[in-house]
């Protein structure tokens, strides 16, 4: 046996991938690396800006982000109906790269905050839509952890580049580098598309065929299907609780660290710790945890951590409690809950993978931000309220896990029915 064949066999065993899947896995890994590296180049600056603005301004920024999302989702639905994915995906990333070039010329703080919040959700949502279009449910259970690890590597590289090269490149240089990374992701899309044409999903239409349907089909599907509605509720709970933790972070960090540069260093350090731990779990733990816990256990992990974490933060609102809970929550979300949540979309039709998923990932997500920003800003005892909401989140996770288990039992068909 040639050394290269032996290495491929060992890598396949380590990653639980079939030999013919390795090339697609590598391109998907690189694709997500480039997308999240592009985003994380800019995140620490945004978080430092958020601390400076305070919770009252954050409420308006969250609301503005939600309004922008409402405007963009019908446009995205219109593009989905008319363009095949071979043109849709490069167009999305090219659009955001062009935006970054514009910001190199004129950068406005609040506008950039809103834009970055929109950018992050759109590019990641489109990425996972494409993954659910390329890989089957069974492949997702084995491969999504490794694919998500590509994003973690990018999330580690981004802050490192920003920390080491920010003095040399300045803000405009970081923006330009971020744009180049997005354009490089388009090459990964092309290579994955080539692999998908050679290994099509059973029953799916050709990738060169536009999805058709109406502009608002995604919203209607998300609201009409109990399964997609439950996914919306799951994500809504996550984003409301994220906003609750973000508000706690603003108050606790402002009191503990008055210096802006010290806060930026703290946020960058936390990002590095979170992403390093996430990477380890994604590469070595996700596939095995998926086999051990199943969809139910994977989806329930984040709600359980939130119940414990918000209870701790309510009893002890300190910087130590904030960092410890924040790290545990983000590692659990990125390494376990999010890949498991994205795998839910492998059982829905292609139109729902793009349109309904985009509606859920953008309007529902940022709608939760906007609503919770105003509601939580006016309520006392945020941590206690968040702990109670986490229990409802857990109930939704148990429902989704039960539905996935029913559709993926060994005696069930390989392709699940459309969610009802």
C-alpha positions in Angstrom: 0.0 0.0 0.0 1.3 3.4 -0.9 2.1 5.8 2.0 -0.5 8.3 0.7 -3.2 5.6 0.6 -2.3 4.6 4.2 -2.4 8.2 5.3 -5.9 8.7 3.7 -7.2 5.6 5.5 -5.9 6.8 8.8 -7.4 10.2 8.3 -10.7 8.7 7.3 -10.8 6.7 10.5 -9.8 9.7 12.6 -12.5 12.0 11.1 -15.1 9.2 10.5 -15.2 10.1 6.8 -15.4 7.9 3.8 -12.3 8.1 1.5 -14.4 9.7 -1.3 -15.6 12.4 1.2 -12.2 13.7 2.2 -11.8 16.2 -0.7 -15.3 17.7 0.0 -14.5 17.8 3.7 -11.2 19.7 3.0 -12.9 22.3 0.8 -15.8 22.7 3.3 -13.2 23.1 6.1 -11.3 25.8 4.1 -14.6 27.5 3.1 -15.7 28.0 6.7 -12.2 28.9 7.8 -12.1 31.8 5.3 -15.6 33.0 6.2 -15.1 33.1 9.9 -11.5 34.4 9.7 -13.0 37.3 7.7 -15.5 38.0 10.4 -13.2 37.6 13.4 -10.7 40.0 12.0 -13.3 42.7 12.9 -15.2 41.4 15.9 -13.0 42.6 18.8 -13.2 46.2 17.6 -17.0 45.9 17.4 -17.3 44.5 20.9 -15.1 47.3 22.3 -17.3 49.8 20.5 -20.4 48.2 22.1 -19.0 48.7 25.6 -18.4 52.4 24.8 -21.9 53.0 23.5 -23.8 51.4 26.5 -26.9 49.3 26.7 -29.3 52.1 25.6 -27.5 52.7 22.3 -27.3 48.9 21.8 -31.0 48.6 21.9 -31.3 51.0 18.9 -28.5 49.2 17.1 -30.2 45.8 17.5 -33.4 47.4 16.3 -31.7 48.9 13.2 -30.1 45.5 12.5 -33.5 43.8 12.6 -35.0 46.4 10.2 -32.2 45.9 7.7 -32.7 42.1 8.0 -36.4 42.6 7.2 -35.4 44.5 4.1 -32.8 42.0 2.9 -34.7 38.7 3.4 -37.3 39.3 0.6 -34.4 40.3 -1.7 -32.6 37.1 -0.8 -35.8 35.1 -1.5 -36.2 36.8 -4.9 -32.6 35.9 -5.8 -33.1 32.3 -4.6 -36.1 31.9 -6.8 -34.3 33.1 -9.9 -30.6 32.1 -9.5 -29.1 28.6 -9.3 -26.8 28.1 -6.3 -23.8 28.1 -8.6 -24.5 31.9 -9.1 -26.3 32.7 -5.9 -23.5 31.8 -3.5 -20.7 33.7 -5.3 -23.0 36.7 -5.6 -23.7 36.9 -1.9 -20.0 36.8 -1.0 -19.0 39.2 -3.7 -21.7 41.6 -2.5 -20.3 41.6 1.0 -16.7 41.9 -0.2 -17.7 45.0 -2.2 -19.2 46.4 1.0 -15.9 46.0 2.8 -14.1 47.9 0.0 -16.7 50.7 0.5 -15.9 50.8 4.3 -12.2 51.1 3.4 -13.1 54.5 1.9 -15.7 55.6 4.5 -16.1 53.9 7.9 -19.0 54.9 10.2 -19.1 53.3 13.6 -22.9 52.6 14.1 -23.4 51.8 10.4 -20.5 49.3 10.6 -21.9 47.7 13.8 -25.2 47.1 12.1 -23.5 45.9 8.8 -21.2 43.5 10.7 -24.2 42.0 12.5 -26.0 41.5 9.2 -22.9 40.2 7.5 -22.1 37.6 10.1 -25.5 36.0 10.0 -25.9 36.1 6.2 -22.6 34.6 5.3 -22.8 31.9 7.9 -26.4 31.0 7.1 -25.6 30.7 3.4 -22.6 28.5 4.3 -24.7 26.0 6.3 -27.5 26.1 3.7 -24.9 24.9 1.1 -23.6 22.3 3.5 -27.1 20.9 4.0 -27.5 20.9 0.2 -24.2 18.9 -0.3 -24.3 16.4 2.5 -27.0 14.0 3.7 -28.2 13.6 7.2 -26.0 10.6 7.9 -23.0 12.5 6.5 -23.8 15.5 8.6 -23.7 13.5 11.8 -20.2 12.3 11.0 -18.7 15.4 9.2 -20.3 18.5 10.6 -18.0 18.6 13.6 -14.9 18.6 11.4 -16.4 21.2 9.1 -17.3 23.4 12.0 -13.7 23.1 13.1 -12.7 25.0 10.0 -14.7 27.9 11.3 -13.1 27.6 14.7 -9.6 27.7 13.1 -10.7 30.8 11.2 -12.1 32.3 14.5 -8.7 31.7 16.1 -6.7 33.1 13.1 -8.9 36.2 12.8 -8.2 37.6 16.3 -4.5 36.6 16.1 -4.1 38.5 12.8 -6.0 41.5 14.2 -3.9 41.5 17.4 -0.5 41.1 15.6 -1.0 43.2 12.4 -3.5 45.9 13.4 -0.7 48.4 14.0 0.8 47.7 10.6 -2.4 47.3 8.6 -4.6 49.7 10.4 -8.4 49.4 10.1 -8.5 49.8 6.4 -5.9 47.1 5.9 -8.0 44.7 8.0 -11.1 45.5 6.0 -9.3 44.9 2.7 -7.9 41.6 4.0 -11.3 40.5 5.1 -12.7 41.2 1.6 -9.9 39.1 0.0 -10.7 36.2 2.3 -14.4 36.3 1.3 -13.4 36.2 -2.4 -11.1 33.2 -1.7 -14.2 31.4 -0.2 -15.8 31.6 -3.7 -13.1 29.3 -5.0 -14.0 26.8 -2.3 -17.7 27.0 -3.3 -16.7 26.1 -6.9 -14.7 23.1 -5.8 -17.5 21.8 -3.5 -20.0 22.3 -6.3 -17.9 20.1 -8.5 -17.8 17.4 -5.9 -21.6 17.7 -5.3 -22.2 17.2 -9.0 -20.2 14.0 -8.9 -22.0 12.8 -5.7 -25.6 14.2 -5.9 -28.0 13.8 -3.0 -30.8 11.4 -3.9 -34.0 13.1 -5.0 -32.5 16.6 -5.2 -33.0 18.8 -8.3 -29.9 19.6 -10.3 -27.8 22.4 -8.7 -27.9 24.5 -11.9 -31.7 24.7 -11.6 -33.1 27.7 -9.8 -35.2 26.9 -6.8 -38.2 28.9 -7.9 -41.0 29.6 -5.6 -42.2 33.0 -4.2 -40.1 35.7 -2.4 -41.8 35.0 0.9 -41.8 31.2 0.7 -39.2 30.9 3.4 -41.3 32.9 5.9 -44.4 30.9 5.1 -42.6 27.6 5.4 -40.9 28.5 8.7 -44.3 29.6 10.2 -46.4 26.7 8.8 -44.3 23.7 9.6 -44.2 22.6 13.3 -40.7 21.3 12.8 -39.4 24.5 11.3 -41.3 26.6 13.9 -39.6 24.6 16.6 -36.2 25.4 15.1 -37.3 29.0 15.1 -38.2 28.8 18.7 -34.9 27.1 19.5 -32.9 29.8 17.8 -35.1 32.5 19.3 -34.3 31.2 22.8 -30.6 31.2 22.0 -30.5 34.7 20.7 -32.7 36.2 23.6 -30.4 34.5 26.1 -27.3 35.7 24.2 -28.6 39.3 24.4 -29.3 38.8 28.1 -25.7 37.7 28.6 -24.4 40.5 26.4 -26.2 43.1 28.5 -24.7 41.5 31.7 -21.3 41.6 30.0 -21.5 45.3 29.2 -22.3 46.2 32.8 -19.9 43.8 34.5 -16.9 44.5 32.1 -17.5 48.3 32.2 -17.3 48.2 36.0 -14.3 45.8 36.2 -12.2 47.2 33.4 -12.4 51.0 32.8 -9.7 51.1 30.1 -10.9 50.5 26.5 -7.7 48.8 25.4 -7.8 46.4 28.3 -11.3 45.5 27.4 -10.3 44.8 23.8 -7.5 42.6 25.0 -9.9 40.7 27.3 -12.4 40.1 24.5 -9.7 39.0 22.1 -8.2 36.6 24.7 -11.7 35.1 25.5 -12.3 34.6 21.7 -9.0 32.8 21.5 -9.7 30.5 24.5 -13.2 29.8 23.2 -12.2 29.0 19.7 -9.2 26.8 20.8 -11.4 24.7 23.1 -14.1 24.6 20.5 -11.7 23.3 17.9 -10.6 20.4 20.1 -14.2 19.3 20.8 -15.2 19.6 17.1 -12.3 17.6 15.7 -12.1 14.9 18.4 -15.5 14.9 20.1 -18.4 15.9 17.9 -18.8 12.7 15.9 -18.3 10.5 19.0 -20.7 12.7 21.1 -23.2 12.6 18.3 -23.1 8.8 18.3 -23.3 8.7 22.2 -25.9 11.4 22.8 -27.9 11.4 19.6 -29.7 14.5 18.3 -31.6 15.1 21.6 -28.6 15.2 23.8 -26.6 17.4 21.4 -29.5 19.9 21.2 -30.1 19.9 24.9 -26.5 20.6 25.9 -26.7 24.4 25.5 -30.0 24.8 27.4 -28.6 22.8 30.3 -25.4 24.9 30.4 -27.6 28.1 30.3 -29.8 27.0 33.2 -26.7 26.4 35.4 -24.8 29.4 34.1 -27.5 32.1 34.5 -28.3 30.7 38.0 -24.6 31.1 38.9 -24.4 34.6 37.4 -27.6 35.7 39.2 -26.0 34.6 42.5 -22.5 36.0 41.8 -22.4 38.7 39.1 -18.6 38.9 38.9 -16.1 39.0 36.0 -15.0 35.5 36.9 -18.5 34.1 36.7 -19.2 36.0 33.5 -16.0 34.7 31.7 -16.4 31.1 32.9 -20.1 30.9 31.9 -19.5 32.7 28.6 -16.7 30.4 27.6 -18.6 27.3 28.5 -21.7 28.5 26.7 -19.9 29.5 23.5 -17.9 26.3 23.4 -21.0 24.3 23.8 -22.9 26.3 21.1 -20.1 26.3 18.5 -18.8 22.8 19.0 -22.0 20.9 19.8 -25.4 22.7 19.6 -24.9 24.6 16.3 -23.6 21.7 14.2 -26.5 19.6 15.6 -29.0 22.4 14.8 -27.6 22.8 11.3 -28.1 19.0 10.7 -31.8 19.5 11.2 -32.0 21.2 7.8 -30.7 18.1 6.0 -34.2 16.6 6.3 -36.1 19.5 4.6 -36.5 20.2 0.9 -33.9 22.4 -0.9 -36.1 25.5 -1.0 -36.5 25.4 2.7 -32.7 24.8 3.2 -32.1 28.2 1.7 -35.3 30.4 2.0 -36.7 29.1 5.3 -33.3 28.7 6.9 -32.3 32.2 5.8 -35.5 33.6 7.3 -34.9 31.8 10.6 -31.2 32.6 10.8 -31.7 36.3 10.0 -35.2 37.7 10.8 -35.9 35.4 13.7 -32.3 35.8 15.1 -32.1 39.5 14.8 -35.8 39.9 15.7 -35.0 38.2 19.0 -32.1 40.6 19.4 -34.3 43.6 18.9 -37.2 42.5 21.0 -35.1 41.2 23.9 -32.9 44.3 23.7 -35.8 46.5 24.6 -37.6 44.1 27.0 -34.5 43.0 28.9 -33.2 46.5 29.1 -36.2 47.5 31.2 -36.3 44.4 33.5 -34.5 43.8 36.7 -33.0 40.4 37.6 -32.1 39.5 34.0 -30.1 36.4 35.1 -33.1 34.9 36.9 -35.4 35.5 34.0 -32.8 34.0 31.6 -32.5 30.9 33.7 -36.3 30.3 33.6 -36.3 30.9 29.8 -33.5 28.3 29.5 -35.9 25.7 30.8 -38.3 26.4 27.9 -35.4 26.2 25.5 -34.7 22.7 26.9 -38.2 21.6 26.2 -37.9 22.7 22.5 -34.6 20.8 22.3 -36.3 17.6 23.5 -39.0 18.0 20.9 -36.6 18.5 18.0 -34.4 15.7 19.1 -37.4 13.3 19.3 -38.5 14.3 15.7 -35.0 13.7 14.3 -34.8 10.4 16.1 -38.1 9.3 14.6 -37.0 10.2 11.1 -33.5 8.7 11.3 -34.3 5.3 13.0 -32.5 2.4 11.4 -35.8 1.0 10.1 -36.8 4.5 8.6 -36.1 5.5 4.9 -32.8 7.1 4.2 -34.5 10.3 3.3 -36.9 11.7 5.8 -40.3 13.0 4.9 -40.9 16.7 4.6 -41.3 18.2 8.1 -44.9 18.4 9.2 
